[in-house]
Amino acid sequence: LGLSGPPGAGKSTFIECFGKMLTERKHKVSVLAVDPSSSTSGGSLLGDKTRMTELSRDMNAYIRPSPTSGTLGGVTRTTNEAILLCEGGGYDVVLVETVGVGQSEFAVADMVDMFILLLPPAGGDELQGIKRGIIEMADLVAINKADGDLVVPARRIQAEYVSAMKLLRKRSKLWRPKV
């Protein structure tokens, strides 16, 4: 599964909860988290693993943060090979968290079985959903952080994205993207 979304959408928190649920159901989960690299120093924080404290201690989970090292598209130059290595190593679920910085960060969509776009309740209006790019590549759009005071805005943005998705050309005859 490939996961992307804007900064603050809760990608790492979602992966922590989803990953724990999967390991509790006896799955072996691998997380390939991609962090941006500095164009000045070339360094990267690789901080996604620190947001997944419980999952990182789980014996049935493997978390590998990697820097983009200048590669565009939200992944690293070797993400596809890393996915294959994880599968070969016995991990039956591989989650790839992209850098998640914009509408062109969807190279992972061609590497995975399902591409999920996580959006916060304040993620834009229907016109944002119509924009070409990452939205039309998504197999699933999940509105995250939909609790407390954000329930109403989350339902509104969900309805707007459902409407917007109807205007996009289908990538598959078998699957209709869900919101």
Helices and strands as residue ranges (DSSP letters): E 2-4, H 11-24, E 29-35, G 48-51, H 53-57, E 61-67, H 79-88, E 93-97, G 107-110, E 115-119, H 126-130, H 134-137, E 140-143, G 148-150, H 151-165
